[in-house]
Amino acid sequence: MSELPLRAQLASALGKGAASLSRAARRGDGSVIGGRVALKVEPGLLGKLSRGRRLTLVSATNGKTTTTRLIASALRELGDIATNEHGANMPTGHITALAAKPEARNGVLETDEKYLPQVLEATSPAVVVLMNLSRDQMDRASEINLLAKKWRESLQKSEAHVVANADDPLVAWAGLGARHATWVSAGQRWKEDSWCCPDCGGHLKREPEPHWECPECGLARPEATWSVDNDADVVITPDGQRMKLDLGLPGGANRANAAIAMATAVTYGIHPKQSLPRLREIRSVAGRYTSVVTNGVEVRLLLAKNPAGWLESFAVLGPPRIPVILAVNAQIPDGKDTSWLWDVDYSVLGDRRVFVMGERRTDLALRLETDGVAFDVGDDVAGVVTRIKAEQPEITKVDVIANYTAFQQIRAAYGRVQ
C-alpha cells in the first residue's frame, strides 16, 4: 500500500482507537464507529487506503458475507488479506477493514448493494463480484431494477473484471456493462423479482432452465464458463474439470457461493485445486450455520432476511421431525416493512412443529395461519427448547431461522458464537 499522507494517517489512527474503545466497552466490533471517526478527519480516506491494493468488492442481496469469507480464505494463498469479516459493508466498515491491515496488498470487501457504485468509484477495484438481486428493505433501498441500472452505469466506467451470476437476469444485465467478465451459472431459486427484461420491460422467456432471454429486445443469458452440479455436489471449471466440493457449509446456495469464490480466485492466479481446500475448512460465517447446545438440544442458527433468503433456508432444514423456530424483527437494519412475509411460501413447514418469536411474531403468526401452518408462540430460544424437551424428550435438534437483528440477538445470547 502507498504511504498515506499525514492527515490520512491521523484519521486512520483515530479510527482504530475508536474501534478499540467500542470493543473494550462491548458495544460491538467497532467497525462502524471507527470508520465514522476516521471519515470526520479525512473524507477521502477510503480512496487513499485503497491505493496500491488489489481489491475485490462483493455485492448481492443474499450471500455477501459468506462469499466474502470464502474469497478471502482462498486469497490467503497470496498472504495477508484486508477484509470486513464482521459484515460492516458500507464505507465506514471498509475504512476500518483497510486501516486494520495497512500492509495487506490484497483485500476483499463485502459491499452493500446501494453503496456499490460509490465504493466502486472510490476504490477502483480489480474485481467486482455480483451474485443476485431481489427485494430487500424497501423502506431504505431503491427498487432493484434501479439498483441494477446504477450498477450497470458504474461498471461501464470501470476497468474492473466482473465475476457474476449469469442465471440472474438483473445481475447479468448489470454485469454486461463491464468490459471484462467471468460468468458463473450459480442458479436462481427465487425468480419472482425477475420475470421482466431489465432492459426493455418485456416478459422474459425462462425455458429451458437455466436459459433466459427477452423475445422483445434480444437480451439473453450470457454463456457461463463455470457451473455447479448440485445433485453431484461438484463445480465444473472452464476446462470441463468436475471438482467435488464437499463443503462444510450446507445447501445449493453455498455451492454457488463457492463456485463464485473459486472463479474469483482464478483472476488472482490461484488454481481451483489451491482454493478449494481452503473453502472446505469454513463451517460457519459470523454465526450462520453454527450450532449451540441448549438443554441437551443442538440448536442450529440460520439467517434469512428476505423472501430469497427464506427459500434457501427452507432448503437446508433438517428432516420434518426436527422443530423449527422462526424469529422476525423490524428494526432499522432489518427494514421496517414486513410485507415481504407475504411473498414467502410457508406451507412447506406444514409437516413439522413450528414456533414463532421476535418483535414481529404477530405478523409472522398471521402469515403462517393464512398458509394453514400450525404454530406455537415463544419468547426466546432457551424457553422454546425447554418446552420442546418437556413435551418431546426424544428431540435432539432444533433449527432456528431468523432475520438480521433477531439473529444477532440470539447469537448474542450465546456469546456471539462464530
C-alpha positions in Angstrom: 0.0 0.0 0.0 1.2 3.5 -0.8 2.5 5.7 2.1 -0.5 7.6 3.5 -0.5 11.4 3.8 -0.2 12.7 7.3 -3.9 13.7 7.6 -4.9 10.2 6.4 -2.5 8.6 8.9 -4.1 10.6 11.7 -7.6 9.7 10.6 -6.7 6.1 10.4 -5.1 6.1 13.8 -8.1 7.8 15.4 -10.5 5.4 13.7 -8.6 2.4 15.1 -8.7 4.0 18.5 -12.4 4.5 18.4 -12.9 0.9 17.2 -10.8 -0.5 20.0 -12.7 1.5 22.6 -16.0 0.2 21.2 -14.8 -3.4 21.5 -13.5 -2.7 25.0 -16.8 -1.3 26.1 -18.6 -4.3 24.4 -20.6 -2.0 22.2 -19.8 -4.1 19.1 -16.8 -4.9 17.0 -16.1 -1.1 16.3 -16.2 -1.4 12.5 -18.8 1.3 12.0 -17.8 3.8 14.7 -14.1 3.5 13.7 -14.9 4.4 10.1 -17.2 7.3 11.1 -14.5 8.9 13.2 -11.9 8.5 10.5 -14.1 10.0 7.9 -14.7 13.1 10.0 -11.0 13.7 9.9 -10.4 12.7 6.2 -13.5 12.4 4.0 -11.4 10.9 1.2 -9.8 8.2 3.3 -11.4 5.3 1.6 -9.7 6.1 -1.7 -6.4 6.7 0.0 -6.5 3.5 1.9 -7.3 1.6 -1.3 -4.4 3.0 -3.3 -1.8 0.4 -4.3 -4.0 -2.6 -3.4 -5.8 -5.2 -5.5 -9.3 -5.2 -4.2 -12.4 -7.3 -4.8 -15.9 -5.9 -4.0 -18.6 -8.4 -3.3 -22.3 -7.3 -3.6 -25.6 -9.1 -3.7 -28.9 -9.2 -1.8 -28.1 -12.6 -0.3 -24.8 -14.4 0.4 -22.5 -11.4 0.5 -20.9 -12.2 3.9 -20.4 -15.9 3.2 -19.0 -15.3 -0.3 -16.7 -12.6 1.0 -15.4 -15.0 3.7 -14.9 -17.7 1.0 -13.0 -15.4 -1.3 -10.8 -14.0 1.5 -10.0 -17.6 2.6 -9.0 -18.5 -1.0 -6.8 -15.4 -1.4 -4.8 -16.1 1.7 -2.7 -18.2 -0.6 -1.2 -14.9 -1.5 -0.6 -13.6 2.0 -2.5 -11.3 4.4 -6.0 -10.1 3.4 -7.8 -6.9 4.4 -11.5 -7.8 4.8 -14.6 -6.7 6.6 -15.3 -10.2 8.1 -17.9 -8.9 10.6 -20.2 -7.7 7.8 -19.9 -3.9 8.2 -20.5 -3.4 4.4 -20.7 0.4 4.0 -17.8 2.8 3.5 -17.3 3.2 7.3 -16.8 -0.6 7.6 -14.5 -0.6 4.6 -12.3 2.1 6.1 -12.0 0.1 9.3 -11.1 -3.1 7.5 -8.4 -1.5 5.3 -6.9 0.6 8.1 -6.6 -2.6 10.3 -4.4 -4.2 7.6 -2.2 -1.4 6.2 0.4 -3.8 4.8 -2.1 -6.2 3.1 -1.7 -5.9 -0.7 -5.0 -7.7 -1.3 -8.5 -7.0 0.0 -12.0 -8.4 -0.2 -14.8 -6.1 0.8 -18.4 -7.1 1.3 -20.4 -4.1 -0.2 -24.0 -3.1 0.4 -25.9 -3.1 -2.9 -26.9 0.6 -2.5 -23.3 1.7 -1.9 -21.6 -0.4 -4.6 -21.4 2.5 -7.2 -19.9 4.9 -4.6 -17.4 2.3 -3.3 -16.5 1.2 -6.9 -15.7 4.8 -7.8 -13.7 5.5 -4.6 -11.6 2.3 -4.6 -11.0 1.4 -8.3 -11.2 -2.4 -7.5 -9.6 -5.1 -9.6 -12.6 -7.4 -9.3 -16.3 -6.9 -8.7 -18.4 -10.0 -7.7 -22.2 -9.8 -8.3 -24.5 -12.7 -7.2 -28.2 -11.9 -7.0 -30.7 -9.1 -6.7 -34.1 -9.4 -5.0 -36.4 -7.3 -2.9 -34.9 -6.3 0.4 -35.5 -3.4 2.8 -37.8 -1.5 0.5 -38.1 1.3 3.0 -34.3 2.0 2.7 -33.1 0.9 -0.8 -34.3 1.6 -4.3 -36.3 -0.8 -6.4 -34.0 -3.5 -7.5 -34.3 -2.5 -11.2 -33.0 0.9 -10.3 -30.1 -0.7 -8.3 -29.2 -2.9 -11.3 -29.2 0.2 -13.6 -26.9 2.0 -11.2 -24.6 -1.0 -11.1 -24.5 -1.2 -14.9 -23.7 2.5 -15.3 -20.9 2.3 -12.7 -19.4 -0.8 -14.3 -19.4 0.9 -17.7 -17.0 3.5 -16.3 -14.8 0.9 -14.6 -11.9 -1.3 -15.6 -12.8 -3.9 -13.0 -13.2 -7.5 -14.0 -16.7 -8.7 -13.1 -17.4 -12.2 -11.8 -21.2 -12.6 -12.0 -24.1 -14.9 -11.8 -25.3 -15.5 -15.4 -28.6 -17.1 -14.1 -30.0 -13.9 -12.5 -31.2 -11.6 -15.3 -30.8 -8.4 -13.3 -27.3 -9.2 -12.2 -26.3 -10.3 -15.8 -27.7 -7.2 -17.3 -25.7 -5.1 -14.8 -22.6 -7.2 -15.4 -22.9 -6.9 -19.2 -21.9 -3.2 -18.7 -18.4 -4.3 -17.8 -15.5 -4.5 -20.2 -14.3 -7.8 -18.8 -16.4 -10.6 -17.2 -16.4 -14.2 -16.0 -19.8 -15.8 -15.9 -20.9 -18.4 -13.4 -24.0 -20.5 -13.6 -24.8 -20.1 -9.9 -28.6 -20.7 -10.1 -31.6 -18.6 -9.1 -34.1 -20.4 -6.9 -36.1 -17.2 -6.2 -37.4 -15.8 -9.5 -40.3 -13.7 -8.5 -38.3 -10.4 -9.0 -37.0 -11.1 -12.4 -39.8 -12.1 -14.8 -39.4 -8.9 -16.9 -36.5 -7.8 -19.0 -34.3 -5.3 -17.2 -33.5 -3.6 -20.5 -36.9 -3.1 -22.2 -39.5 -4.4 -19.7 -40.6 -7.3 -21.9 -41.7 -10.7 -20.4 -38.7 -13.0 -20.2 -38.7 -16.5 -21.6 -37.2 -18.7 -19.0 -37.1 -22.2 -20.6 -35.2 -24.4 -20.6 -33.5 -23.7 -17.3 -31.1 -22.0 -16.7 -31.5 -20.2 -20.0 -33.4 -16.9 -20.2 -34.0 -14.4 -22.9 -36.1 -11.5 -23.9 -38.1 -12.0 -27.1 -38.6 -8.3 -27.4 -35.1 -6.9 -27.4 -32.9 -10.0 -27.6 -31.2 -9.6 -24.2 -30.2 -13.1 -23.2 -28.3 -15.1 -20.6 -24.5 -14.8 -21.2 -22.7 -18.1 -21.7 -21.3 -19.3 -18.4 -17.8 -20.8 -18.2 -18.3 -22.1 -14.6 -21.3 -24.0 -13.3 -22.5 -26.1 -10.3 -24.0 -29.6 -10.4 -25.9 -29.7 -7.2 -27.0 -33.3 -7.5 -23.4 -34.5 -7.8 -22.0 -31.8 -5.4 -19.4 -30.7 -8.0 -18.2 -27.4 -9.6 -17.4 -27.6 -13.3 -14.5 -25.4 -14.3 -14.0 -23.7 -17.7 -11.8 -26.5 -18.9 -14.6 -29.1 -18.1 -13.0 -30.5 -14.9 -15.5 -31.7 -12.4 -14.3 -31.0 -8.8 -16.1 -32.5 -5.8 -17.0 -29.6 -3.4 -17.6 -31.4 -0.1 -18.1 -28.1 1.7 -18.5 -27.6 5.4 -21.4 -25.2 4.6 -24.8 -26.6 3.7 -27.0 -26.2 0.7 -27.1 -25.3 -3.0 -26.7 -21.5 -2.3 -23.3 -22.2 -0.7 -22.2 -24.4 -3.5 -22.9 -21.4 -5.8 -21.0 -19.1 -3.4 -18.1 -21.5 -3.5 -18.0 -21.6 -7.3 -18.0 -17.8 -7.5 -15.2 -17.7 -4.9 -13.1 -20.2 -7.0 -13.8 -18.2 -10.2 -12.7 -15.0 -8.4 -9.5 -16.7 -7.0 -8.6 -17.6 -10.6 -8.5 -13.9 -11.5 -5.7 -13.6 -8.9 -3.8 -16.5 -10.4 -4.9 -19.1 -7.8 -5.8 -22.5 -9.3 -9.1 -24.2 -8.1 -7.0 -27.1 -6.7 -5.4 -24.5 -4.4 -8.5 -22.6 -3.4 -11.0 -25.5 -2.8 -9.2 -27.0 0.3 -9.4 -23.6 1.9 -13.1 -23.3 1.2 -13.8 -26.7 2.7 -12.3 -25.5 6.1 -15.2 -23.0 6.6 -18.1 -24.4 8.6 -19.8 -21.2 9.8 -19.7 -17.5 8.9 -20.4 -14.8 11.5 -22.7 -17.3 13.4 -24.5 -18.5 10.3 -24.9 -22.3 10.3 -23.4 -22.5 13.8 -24.9 -25.0 16.3 -25.1 -24.3 20.0 -26.3 -26.7 22.7 -29.3 -25.7 25.0 -30.7 -28.1 27.5 -29.1 -31.0 25.7 -30.5 -30.0 22.3 -28.4 -28.9 19.3 -29.7 -25.6 18.0 -28.6 -24.6 14.5 -28.8 -20.9 13.5 -29.8 -19.9 10.0 -30.1 -16.3 8.8 -32.8 -15.2 6.3 -33.5 -11.6 5.6 -35.9 -11.6 2.7 -38.0 -14.0 0.6 -35.0 -15.3 -1.4 -33.1 -16.0 1.8 -36.0 -17.8 3.5 -36.4 -20.0 0.4 -32.7 -21.0 0.7 -33.1 -21.6 4.5 -36.1 -23.9 3.9 -33.9 -25.9 1.5 -31.3 -26.8 4.2 -33.7 -27.6 7.1 -33.3 -30.9 8.8 -35.9 -33.7 8.4 -39.6 -32.9 9.3 -39.2 -34.4 12.8 -36.8 -31.5 13.7 -38.8 -28.5 15.0 -38.1 -25.0 13.6 -38.2 -21.6 15.4 -38.9 -18.6 13.2 -37.9 -15.1 14.5 -38.7 -11.8 12.9 -37.9 -8.2 14.0 -38.4 -5.0 12.1 -35.6 -2.7 13.3 -33.7 -0.3 11.1 -31.1 -2.9 9.9 -33.9 -5.3 9.0 -36.1 -2.7 7.3 -39.3 -1.5 8.9 -41.6 -3.0 6.3 -42.5 -6.7 6.9 -44.9 -7.0 3.9 -42.3 -9.3 2.3 -43.5 -12.1 4.6 -46.5 -12.5 2.3 -44.1 -13.4 -0.6 -42.7 -16.4 1.2 -44.5 -19.8 0.9 -44.6 -21.1 4.4 -46.7 -24.1 3.5 -43.5 -26.1 3.2 -43.4 -26.1 7.0 -46.8 -27.7 7.4 -45.3 -31.1 8.3 -43.2 -30.0 11.2 -43.6 -28.3 14.6 -43.2 -24.5 14.3 -42.6 -21.8 16.9 -42.7 -18.0 16.2 -40.9 -15.3 18.2 -39.4 -11.9 17.8 -40.8 -8.3 17.8 -43.0 -9.1 14.7 -44.1 -12.6 15.7 -47.8 -11.4 15.3 -47.2 -10.6 11.7 -45.4 -13.9 11.2 -48.2 -15.8 13.0 -50.9 -14.3 10.8 -48.9 -15.3 7.7 -48.5 -18.9 8.9 -52.2 -19.1 9.8 -53.1 -17.9 6.3 -50.9 -20.7 4.9 -52.5 -23.3 7.2 -49.4 -23.9 9.2 -49.9 -24.7 12.9 -47.6 -22.9 15.3 -46.8 -22.0 18.9 -45.5 -18.7 20.3 -42.3 -18.4 22.2 -40.2 -15.6 23.9 -36.7 -16.9 23.4 -34.8 -19.9 22.1 -34.0 -21.3 25.6 -37.6 -21.2 26.6 -38.8 -22.9 23.4 -36.2 -25.6 23.7 -37.2 -26.3 27.4 -40.8 -26.7 26.3 -39.9 -29.0 23.4 -37.8 -31.2 25.7 -40.6 -31.4 28.3 -43.1 -32.4 25.6 -40.9 -34.4 23.2 -37.9 -35.7 25.1 -36.7 -37.6 22.1 -35.9 -34.4 20.2 -32.1 -33.7 20.0 -32.0 -31.0 17.3 -33.8 -27.7 16.5 -33.4 -25.3 13.6 -33.7 -21.5 14.0 -34.4 -19.2 11.1 -34.2 -15.5 12.0 -33.9 -12.2 10.2 -30.9 -9.9 10.8 -31.5 -8.3 14.3 -33.4 -11.3 15.6 -30.4 -13.5 14.5 -27.9 -11.1 16.2 -30.0 -11.1 19.4 -30.0 -14.9 19.5 -26.3 -15.0 18.7 -25.5 -12.6 21.5 -27.4 -14.7 23.9 -24.9 -17.4 23.2 -21.8 -15.2 23.4 -21.8 -14.2 19.7 -20.9 -17.6 18.5 -18.7 -17.8 15.4 
